[in-house]
Amino acid sequence: MPRKRFDLAFPPNQATKPITYHLVKDFDLTPNILRAQIQPGQEGRMLLEITGPKESFDAGIAFLEAEGITVSPAATDIRLDEDVCVLCGLCTAVCRPGALVMDAAGDLIFDKDKCVYCEACVIACPRRAVTLSF
């Protein structure tokens, strides 16, 4: 089954609606909330990984958009500035999902698909080469 990550932006009036419930019940999709900042009466953000039948993705995304939620691919929120990075490896030591690793040649490899936006790498990087705009 395909798996995709989305960045959802909620308008203030949608913060209390059971959006993920409907993805499961109505569209046979399995949502995994990787990160969320949602407060009643305020704009919210959620990093959501969705797994399910390919034909259900379009219907599920259309449902979210019909509810006034802005849906965009999650990968655009992660930035690694290779010009600033000095390959110290501190970010790899704190990256529990293994999204940041050093290869045998000493190069930093970043796998966006493994990143869960925990921001541990941002805090660990002394050069601030890793940024998240979530």
Order of alpha helices (4+ residues) and beta strands (2+ residues): beta-alpha-beta-beta-alpha-beta-beta-alpha-beta-beta-alpha-beta
